[in-house]
Amino acid sequence: MTGSGSARAGGGGAGSGLNWTAVSALAGSIAAVVALFAYLMPPTPAPPSTVVSSPSPPPSSPDRGTTQPSPPPEPSTSPPPTRTRPTPLPEVRSAGCDEAAAALTAYRRDAGTSSSGQAAAAQQTYRDLMGAALDAEGAVGAKIRRLASEFQELGFRLTGMTGGDPNQVIADINTDVTEFNRLCAFG
């Protein structure tokens, strides 16, 4: 008697009557169908937001026989819609323009008055311009690479690694910076 009683207590015996595997599969199928309907049903639109003013209570008067006219409704306080002009999109510059412009600005800021300070700033500007030239293409890329080589030459002349007048390289740099500003539409 103990052997047959333990089989029924587990609920999985032959006499339980329910196939729990089938019930589980059916529940999973129903959940999938409900999820599909929820996905396919369009969302209910939110009610439009309107400003509703509550009506003022009627004035209480001791005499019910006389009626007083109700005050006119208050005018709407919302301003009429106005047409706005579309804002122009910002001008898209060629790749490398902003990075090269930042390098040139840093040189002007960091160069100082001593030869060694100017040489160090020129070498840093050379490295920054070479990084900017990696993304740049076409005429802009060529101009940035030319500026980079000029800053490298300026650094060499300021440190005495090569002979020559640094002012000649500075004049070339100034000419190329003007052309660079025109190509990148800097004002």
Secondary structure, DSSP 8 states (H G I E B T S, - for coil): -HHHHHHHHTS-STTS---HHHHHHHHHHHHHHHHHHHHHS--------------------S-SS------------S----------------TTHHHHHHHHHHHHHH--SSHHHHHHHHHHHHHHHHHHHTT--HHHHHHHHHHHHHHHHHHHHHHTSS-S-HHHHHHHHHHHHHHHHHHTT--
